[in-house]
Amino acid sequence: MNETQYPSETRDFELAFEEKYARVLINVEKKMVICELLADYIPIDDFKETFYRIGDLVKEGDFQKFIFDKRSLRAFHQPTMEWYFIHWKSEMLKYGVTKHRKILPSEKWFEKMVQIAKAQILQNYPENIIDQLDIQYCDSIEEAIMK
């Protein structure tokens, strides 16, 4: 990888794909996938398409950790989060992805929206898989890789 294009913490990751809304990196040895969002808003159909592609990578590999860098977001969309949380994470759990690291935008309102939405999802979907996952919030990709 080109050192000037990628920060040092992801230098040993391989670019799996990049599209309009996301860049996805993998490290087979570390069993990690990183998804870095590139836009301030992603339409739900494009979000799902990106995550279906990530799902295909997970199904073909042996990954255990998913790092989701959402720092570029400036809009919060509840139906997208619900689909990601209930459907995508459940599917990925079947393939061994149990560790989820999230990097949120620095705006406090975004963090509050995530907390409210998560509480609502847990209430609406009592059969959820949250107790089977290791979910942690981080401030950087480097921290997410280390945790």
C-alpha positions in Angstrom: 0.0 0.0 0.0 1.1 3.5 -0.6 2.2 5.1 2.7 1.1 8.6 1.7 -2.4 7.4 0.8 -3.1 5.3 4.0 -2.5 6.3 7.6 0.0 4.1 9.5 -2.6 2.3 11.5 -4.1 0.8 8.3 -0.8 0.3 6.3 -0.9 -3.4 6.8 -4.5 -3.7 5.6 -5.5 -4.4 2.0 -8.0 -2.3 0.1 -10.9 -4.7 -0.6 -13.0 -2.1 -2.4 -13.8 1.6 -2.5 -16.9 3.2 -3.9 -18.7 6.5 -3.6 -19.8 6.1 0.0 -17.2 3.8 1.6 -13.7 2.4 1.7 -13.3 -1.2 2.9 -10.0 -2.6 4.1 -9.2 -6.1 5.3 -6.4 -7.8 7.1 -6.7 -11.6 6.9 -3.9 -12.3 9.5 -5.6 -10.0 12.1 -9.1 -11.3 11.0 -10.4 -7.7 10.7 -12.5 -5.7 8.3 -12.6 -1.9 8.4 -15.4 0.1 6.8 -14.7 3.8 6.6 -17.7 5.9 5.4 -16.7 8.6 3.0 -19.9 10.8 2.9 -21.9 12.8 5.4 -25.1 10.8 4.4 -25.6 7.5 2.7 -28.9 6.5 1.2 -30.2 3.3 2.7 -30.1 1.3 -0.6 -26.5 2.3 -1.2 -25.6 1.5 2.5 -27.2 -2.0 2.2 -25.4 -2.7 -1.1 -22.0 -1.8 0.5 -22.8 -4.0 3.5 -23.9 -6.9 1.3 -20.5 -6.6 -0.4 -18.8 -6.6 3.1 -20.9 -9.6 4.0 -19.6 -11.4 0.9 -16.0 -10.7 2.1 -16.8 -12.0 5.6 -18.4 -15.2 4.1 -15.3 -15.9 2.0 -12.8 -15.2 4.8 -12.3 -15.9 8.4 -12.9 -12.5 10.1 -13.8 -11.9 13.7 -13.6 -8.1 14.1 -15.5 -5.4 12.2 -14.4 -1.7 12.6 -17.0 0.8 11.5 -15.7 4.3 11.1 -18.7 6.6 10.9 -16.8 9.9 11.5 -17.9 11.4 8.2 -21.6 11.2 8.9 -23.6 14.3 9.6 -27.0 12.8 9.4 -28.6 10.0 11.4 -31.1 7.6 9.7 -32.9 5.2 12.1 -34.1 2.7 9.5 -30.5 2.2 8.2 -29.2 1.7 11.8 -32.0 -0.7 12.5 -31.3 -2.8 9.4 -27.5 -2.8 10.2 -28.1 -3.7 13.8 -30.8 -6.4 13.5 -30.2 -8.0 10.1 -26.6 -7.4 9.0 -25.0 -8.0 12.4 -27.1 -11.2 12.9 -26.0 -12.5 9.6 -22.3 -11.7 10.2 -22.4 -13.4 13.7 -23.1 -16.7 11.8 -19.7 -16.3 10.1 -17.8 -15.5 13.3 -17.8 -11.7 13.5 -18.4 -11.1 17.2 -16.2 -8.0 17.8 -17.6 -4.7 16.6 -15.7 -1.4 17.1 -17.4 1.8 16.2 -16.0 5.3 15.7 -18.7 7.9 15.9 -18.6 11.5 14.7 -17.4 13.9 17.4 -20.7 15.8 17.6 -22.5 14.9 20.9 -25.9 15.0 19.3 -24.9 12.1 17.1 -23.8 10.0 20.0 -27.1 10.8 21.8 -29.1 9.7 18.7 -27.2 6.4 18.6 -28.1 5.8 22.3 -31.8 6.6 21.7 -32.0 4.5 18.6 -30.2 1.5 20.2 -32.6 1.6 23.2 -35.5 1.6 20.8 -34.2 -1.3 18.7 -33.5 -3.3 21.9 -37.1 -2.7 23.0 -38.6 -3.5 19.6 -36.5 -6.6 19.0 -36.1 -8.4 22.4 -34.7 -11.5 20.6 -31.7 -9.4 19.4 -28.1 -10.8 19.5 -26.4 -8.0 21.5 -25.5 -10.3 24.3 -23.5 -12.4 21.9 -21.4 -9.5 20.6 -18.5 -7.5 21.9 -19.4 -3.9 20.9 -17.1 -1.1 21.9 -16.8 2.6 20.9 -13.5 4.0 20.0 -12.0 7.4 19.2 -9.7 6.2 16.3 -9.0 3.4 14.0 -5.8 2.7 15.8 -7.7 2.3 19.1 -10.3 0.1 17.4 -7.6 -2.2 16.0 -6.0 -2.6 19.5 -9.2 -3.2 21.5 
